[in-house]
Amino acid sequence: MHKQAKLIVAVVFAGFASVYVVAGAPSAVAVFAVQVLFTLRRWWWLVPVQAVLAYGSVLVFGSSVGILGFVGGSLLLTPLWPLAPAVVASAALLGPLDPVISMVLISLVVYGLTRMIDRIDEVNAARLSLAVTAAAEERLRIAAELSAGLGRALSTIAESARTGTPDVETARRSLAEARAAAASYRAMSLAPEITTARAMLTAAGVAVDVRVSHAEPLGPAGALLAAVLREAVTDIVRRSTATVCRIETFTEGAAVWLRVSDDGARTAGDENLGDLPEQIEKAGGTLTVGLTGDARMTVEAALPVTRPPVQPARDSALAIALLTAVLVGFSVKALLAAGSLWPVALLAVIVVMQVRSVEGRHPVALSIMGLLTFAPIPLFGQAWLGVAGFLAGPILLAFPWAVALLSVAAIVGVVAVSGVLLALPVPLTVNYAISTVVSGLVVYGLLSLARMARELRESRDGLARAAVVEERLRAARDLHDLLGHTLAAILLKCELARRLDAERARKELQDVLTMTERAMEDLRTVSGRHGELSLTAEAESARALLSTAGVEVELDLGHDALGRDVETTLGVVLREAVTNVLRHSSARRCVIMTSVRDGLVRLSVRNDGVRSAKGRHGSAGIGNLTTRLAALDGRLDVTHEDGWFELTAEAPTLTWAPVPSRPAQSRPS
């Protein structure tokens, strides 16, 4: 998308330059080349070079002062922007009013298109870093929630075990809270239930068609929709009459919809949805079950979802403001050519319709603009030929390229034929034809770049939401797989200790203390804290985050028991490495590997898509990691070759106390 944006800008600038080349100013090619280079590189010294070329073209070759618009636009993009009015003043001294207006319009277009590229770069650069930040903030929130509840409860259980009075109620409540927390984190997303439903139906021999188009997270609505999906799929599998099932999600307004339909033979009313209809109604939603026109049984649920308020888009506002200024400027030029104010009303209608129909996909509006573009030509003559460019821009936005290019060619043809019928000189007719294309490109460029920026912003926000969902799902998995099992064992031991004699109970309570310490460690792992990390858990979290960002991940963990500090340090190394992958590369593939040999554990993170290796060795993050590993008699290496960047960390496997290893195979991904 970034390359496409730059191509659009280059084409628009080339269109402006072509007008001056056709008018007999070949030096415009050099001005155009400098402008494109300045847009790509922003080397400040290009501005005086461009000024020399542009003013030389005007003073030596007699070019129109409109070419100075390139200089004015470039100045607006630098700290020297106060000099831009001086360029306008010099243009007014050197030429008539009409080309001076062109000069101002070119300056605005150069500024606007270049700023739109900057905006696209900013949004694109912030996409992955925002996802990392969102995941980190969610991790802190989860840690605070769990520490306040489960952390305090585990301390209470440990204290009761030390005093010989097992606290069964607190253990039971802790297990229930852990399960509830896991369920709530999982319920924020409908995706896990859809995955489970697909697996169940496939195993039952039912072909599954999944069409998901809702945005995560759903919050409480996700829990209810997951329950509806679970019950509907369970019913389909139980009846064993369906061959095809379709699962659809979509949003309409402030509601999210779930639709499950199948071709199984049964009648409406057979479904057993329990109290789900009442729960959904209480939540402000609807649940319907019935046969569709094609005899498919359908379960359909809709629930309101609260979304954060949409912030006004700076890029769209900038595009609309510049488009309005350009349209008004071209209208003033048309009025000057007409020598009359009679066309004002028609021009005002065209400008308003252009601004209100910025997406260019309104057939009625396009038809009206087409009529207003060509019908007044016999009345206003030459002055109205420049209006055709106003129609070319929306057509480029409205239709596929094949249709759009043919339509624009037809518009240019009408302008050329009109010029001939009006007995205009051939150079002037050619100028109007080229100006039609350039005006259309300006409108297309401003609005298409604004649309790109909007799409990137939506993608950025969606990626951040997905990162939050992934962090919640990771916490839910760890709560279930790690802490849930430990708490269940603690409850069992506490209940057993309460029934045994003092001597035998003492041994069980000692096990409770050991398990409580392990549970506290698991709680830290679930919370994603840096204090004591599990390298395996960090690797799984890294895989989830990278996959969310569209990076293909190969995970190969070959380590076993590691020292506590080694495990934590390598976890921190992996986090920093993944952050670098997301922030400093356009990676499409990442390989994370661990191996153990001769008492050393080796962690390698290798990714492609490296933009530049500059600054990697001396960054603060790499420096901190080098210091951490040096404290363990380890080392850190970074290499870059053929577009791949590799970070490698080595350390002794058993430095200080070992922690239990958790094989990657036992962890769901």
Secondary structure, DSSP 8 states (H G I E B T S, - for coil): -HHHHHHHHHHHHHHHHHHHHHTT-TTHHHHHHHHHHHHHH--TTHHHHHHHHHHHHHHHH---GGGGHHHHHHHHTSTTGGGHHHHHHHHHHHS-HHHHHHHHHHHHHHHHHHHHHHHHHHHHHHHHHHHHHHHHHHHHHHHHHHIIIIIHHHHHHHHHHHTT---HHHHHHHHHHHHHHHHHHHHT-SHHHHHHHHHHHHHTT-EEEEEE---S--THHHHHHHHHHHHHHHHHHHHT--SEEEEEEEEETTEEEEEEEE-----TT----TTHHHHHHHTT-EEEEEE-TTS-EEEEEEEE---------HHHHHHHHHHHHHHHHHHHHHHHHHTSSTTHHHHHHHHHHHHHTTT---HHHHHHHHHHHHTTHHHHGGGGGGGHHHHHHHHHHHS-HHHHHHHHHHHHHHHHHHHHHTT--HHHHHHHHHHHHHHHHHHHHHHHHHHHHHHHHHHHHHHHHHHHHHHHHHHHHHIIIIIIHHHHHHHHHHHHHHHS-HHHHHHHHHHHHHHHHHHHHHHHHHHT-SSS--HHHHHHHHHHHHHHTT-EEEEEE----EEHHHHHHHHHHHHHHHHHHHHHB--SEEEEEEEEETTEEEEEEEES-B---TTSTT-HHHHHHHHHHHTTT-EEEEEEETTEEEEEEEEES-SSSEE----GGGS--
